[in-house]
Amino acid sequence: MPFFRSAYWLGTLTADDMAAVDRFREAIRLNPECGAALREMGRRLIALGQNPLAEEALVEACRLLPEDARAHEQLGLVENRMEKF
């Protein structure tokens, strides 16, 4: 899966949030079970103010990575911003 890894790492290294989201989408297309890509895409979507899309990605990231504190933290952040508490 070298293409998946390349897309994921390019997303993490990209300063432009929208370009990073595009890279993470490509990584997820190649490997839909990549919780880390979903988590990072969710984080970048929060930065872009796309909270519903961020929440969707982060819910899936938490499902795939139930022990990942960063995914849960970001999900809590976006749900707080959406006033879902």
Residue pairs with C-beta under 8 A, 6 or more apart in sequence:
1 30
1 31
3 30
4 27
4 30
4 31
4 34
5 27
7 23
7 24
7 26
7 27
7 30
7 37
8 23
8 24
8 27
8 34
8 36
8 37
8 40
10 23
11 20
11 21
11 22
11 23
11 24
11 27
11 37
11 40
11 41
11 44
12 20
12 40
14 20
14 23
17 44
17 47
17 48
18 48
20 40
20 41
20 44
21 41
21 44
21 45
21 48
24 37
24 38
24 40
24 41
24 44
25 41
27 34
27 37
28 34
28 37
28 38
28 41
31 37
33 64
34 64
35 60
35 61
35 63
35 64
35 65
35 68
35 71
36 61
36 65
36 68
38 57
38 58
38 60
38 61
38 64
38 71
39 57
39 58
39 61
39 65
39 68
39 70
39 71
39 74
41 57
42 54
42 55
42 57
42 58
42 61
42 71
42 74
42 75
42 78
43 54
43 74
45 51
45 53
45 54
45 57
46 54
46 74
46 77
46 78
46 81
51 78
51 81
51 82
52 82
54 74
54 78
55 75
55 78
55 79
55 82
55 84
58 71
58 74
58 75
58 78
59 75
61 68
61 71
61 74
61 75
62 68
62 71
62 72
62 75
65 71
79 85
